[in-house]
């Protein structure tokens, strides 16, 4: 591996870990009801958070995930 590849992989890993941490924090705020939302909006938010965490973990593990296929299936 070249140095640029290592730096790129490090930055991607830090970004993914930060995204997962932020989403877990937002989910914790929602589950602890620090943010008041309607039930439908809360359920939608939980599904979005779960989907983004799965994508972030898959990206961190190096699994190729085609986001277009996932989004078209979700819509």
Secondary structure by P-SEA (a helix, b strand, c coil): ccaaaaaaaaaaaaaaaaaaaaaaaaaaaaaaccccccaaaaaaaaaaaaaaaaaaaaaaacccccaaaaaaaac
